[in-house]
Amino acid sequence: MAPDNPAARLSDSPVVAVMNGKGGVGKSTLCLGLCAYTGQTHGAALLVDCDPQATAFEVTGLLEDPGYEVVHELDPGQLARVKQARGYDLIAVDCPGSLEGHDVLGTVLQHTDFALIPYDHEMTSLAPTIKTARYVEEHGTPYAVVVNNVDPRLGAEHLMAAWKMLDDVGVPHFRTAVGEVVLVQAAGGEPVLVSGPARLDELDAVVAELRACGVARVLLEGALGRLGPAAPGRAEAVVVAAGAALAGQRDDYPRRLRLALDALDLPVTDQKATLEAEHAAGFEAELAGRIGSGLPPLAEVAGAITGPLLELLMGMRAQVTLVAPDATHVLASPQQVARARRAGVAVAVRRALPIVAVTASPFHPDLEFGEAEAFEVLREAVDGRWPVYDVLSGRMCA
């Protein structure tokens, strides 16, 4: 049964059982998502559907190449044999939505490494979720609840109320949530591209092809550590998602947020450079030596300005302005850019990023932020430079 994998595990495969005594909370969809993600990230996954309804088994059967294996096994006692199948990075068990009758869940838990309990924060779901959690505890299996089927239109209060409810009854839970998942099948039988280009030149080629096909608007996804899609000339408008996830600790969120935004909003200069360089990455010492020998007031780098270059110039106590094409060409942390500016090494750009709005979100994997709190911290950090939009409540501050 195990896949032909030369790097197969030397021990039993890890088993995650997805269970809740109430039906309709998203157990099957969660199992499908776990296995699909494992397969898409080059892992090997097996979905064991123990539910008589066989939802996960039937949905997988509709997919031409799901990227994982699936079996419909109503005898949970067979899990001992399944668990010994080496080579899987994940075995996910979709359990039936009942705690009554023959002890299916008890048998599953005997062979489970971790139990995942989805909870949709509906009035009829709390009691079965608590009962399931206590049942898993009695069997000594590690577990946690995940809030499932979250509708972002209900705002952060709905999710935080779910977390508080679970905290109040002493049930451990993940400080994250899973939104509603919609499964569709593309029409026409043609393959659908779901993974984007890896290089910026490939991205430009894809955008050009889309434009040639008559696409009027193209949305590009990036990140603070992956700014290439936001470059002027490539993007006509940029929306910055600046949520509470930026926080390392609760108290440092305002400072880290402001530094991150400042690093995107670098001053624009049209002043003529007194020193020009094609590249800095890999040539930091050479470029720092050129700058240090004449201390030019303005040095322009056609490529990227790097963190190591800033560190070298600060160590030399240089007083200089470095100019990049735009903020996507600054490969240094916001903290480095701020320290360099205070030390006399300023960073400027030829073109500003076309930022049109900044969005706020209170979600953080480990810390708790209120919706209003996250919005207010972001509004103060933006300081009137761009409109601020709350993705949960829909509130906007111009």
Protein Blocks (a to p, Z undefined) as FASTA:
>chain_A
ZZcdfkbcfbdcdddddddfbghiommmmmmmmmmmmmmnopacddddfbfklmmmmmmm
mpmblopacdddfblklmmmmmmmghiabdcddddfbfehjdfklmmmmmcfbdcdddeh
iaklmmmmmmmmmmmmmnopacddddehiafknojmlmmmmmmmmmmnopacddbddddd
dddddehhiacdfbdcfbfklmmmmmmmmmmnopabdcddddfklmklmpghjambdcdd
ddfklpmblmlmmmmmmmmmmmmmcccdfbdcfbdcfbfghplmmmmmmmmmnopabdcd
fbdcdfklmmmmmmnopacddddfblmlpccdfklmmmmmmnopacddfbdcfdfbdcdd
fbdfkbccdfklmmmmmmmmnnomaccddfknopacZZ
